[in-house]
Amino acid sequence: MSSTITVYLVDDHPLVKSGLEAVIRLEEDMEMIGHSISSKEALHQIRHQPPDIALVDLRLQGEHGLDLVKSAKKQVPGTRYIILTSYATEEEIRKAMEEGVDGYILKEALPEELLTAIRTVSRGRKFFDPAVVQFAMEHHQNHQKNELNVLTRRELEVLKALAQGFNNRSIGEKLVISEHTVKKHIGQILEKLHLRDRTQAALYAVAKGLNQGN
């Protein structure tokens, strides 16, 4: 990846475009290289000139941003995708994680938070807005036995890898265990923490800061 982080915006609100341009213009290590208001135009431009980071609104006119992300990831896998949206439901957060987005941040975030998200994702890490994580977790937080000390050392390693966006095969390679063993560990994690699925487990782990570090 180049020393300058190239950013492409997919959003149909002019104020978002002008605001983002103003913020990025002040950063020596970033450049905004384009903007689209529709998925069709965005996909064409991203294929033609792949950016390092694509910021995608969930709600485009008559379209859904995750449909663009799904198509673009197949055609331009080198680009990383951050959802930039006004608000989020738990279902949208879950679907975004299932599509493998690299980040998720609300438009109400401070400029420095957005810049941090872009830089974090450009380094290959995941970034989820703390407000998004809190929203996703709070509906069941008070009903969970969610202390990490109920997990074994290996289960904690697997949970940390989930928070960092690894799939089962990659977790197995990272920890030198079989994919079948990874699945068993995930099952134990879900049971012990009273979580519904691996998406909730990943969100829980991010909320606990397990996506940080090596």
Buried (B, 14 or more C-beta within 10 A) or exposed (E): EEEEBBBBBBBBBEEBBEBBEEBBEEBEEBBBBBBBBBBEEBBEBBEEEBBBBBBBBBBBEEBBBBBBBBBBBEEBEEBBBBBBBEEBEBEBBBBBBEBBBBBBBBBEBEBEBBBBBBBBBBEEBBBBBBBBBEBBBEEBEEEBEBEBEBBEEBBBBBBBBBBBBBEBEBBBEBBEBEBEBBBBBBEBBBEBBEBEEBBBBBBBBBBBEBBEEE
